[in-house]
Amino acid sequence: MIYVYMLAVALLLTAPLALALRKPKTVQNRREAALTLHRAQLVELTRDIEDGRIGTPEYAAAKLEVERRLLAADASATPALNGDARLLLIVTMIALPIAAFALYLPGSTPGAPSAPHAQWVAQQAARNAQLGQFINMLSAHLATIDPNSVNASQGQAYLAEALAEQAGTVTPQALALFQQSLAHAPADASWRGLDIQRIADAQAAAQ
C-alpha cells in the first residue's frame, strides 16, 4: 500500500506542470515581433515631435531609419512558431514520477548488503590490536634512546598521537608526550605542527 501512496505523491508533485499545457494567447515569430516593435517606435516618435521633445530634422531622420527597418523586417521570411511542446511535456509528466517511483520498488536498485555487526566488531578489534602493538613497540624503542634527542621527539609525537587515537581523546599521558616532543622538536620538524595542534586541542577541551 505504501507504494500506491508514493506514486500518488509523485504524480501530485508534478501536477503543476500541467499549467504549461494551456495554449498561449499569442505566439509571435521574430518577424511579427520586429514589426510590432518598429510600429511602436513610430508611434513614440510621433508623440515626441508633437510634445516638442525633438526637432523636425531629428524626427525625419529617425522616422526614416525606423521605416527602413520596418520594411526590412516585413521582407524577412521567418517560419511561424506554434509554441506547442505539449507532447514532450505530457511524456515528461508521466515518465518522471513513474521512473522515480520505480527506483523504490523491491529489487529495482542494486545494493551491497550491510556488513554484519559481528564482522564490524571483529574489524575494530583487529585494528585496536594493531594499534596496541604499535604503541608497545614505539614505547620500547623510546626507552632505549635519549629522551631529549630529535629522534625521541619524533617518536614521542607519534606515540602520543597513537595513544590519543586509542582513547578517542588527548589523555594526560598523550599531552605530556606532545609537550615533551615539542620542547625538543626542530623548528622545521614535520611533527611540530601536530604537537602544537594537539596541545591546543587538549587545552581547549580542559576549559
SULGIMO-V866821 format. One line per field, one symbol per residue. psi: psi as a letter, one per 30 degrees, with the letter a starting at -180 (. if undefined). A space follows every 10 residues. Layout:
# SULGIMO-V866821
psi: ???
This chain:
# SULGIMO-V866821
psi: eeeeeeeeee eeffefffff fkkkekjkae eeeeeeeeee eeeeeeeeee fgflleeeee eeeeeeeeee eeeefkjkkk kfgjheeeee eeeeeeeeee efffkkgfkk kkkkkleeee eeeeeeeeee eeeeeeeeee effflkfgle eeeeeeeeee eeeeeefglj leeeeeeeee eefgklfgkf feeeeeeeee eeeeff.
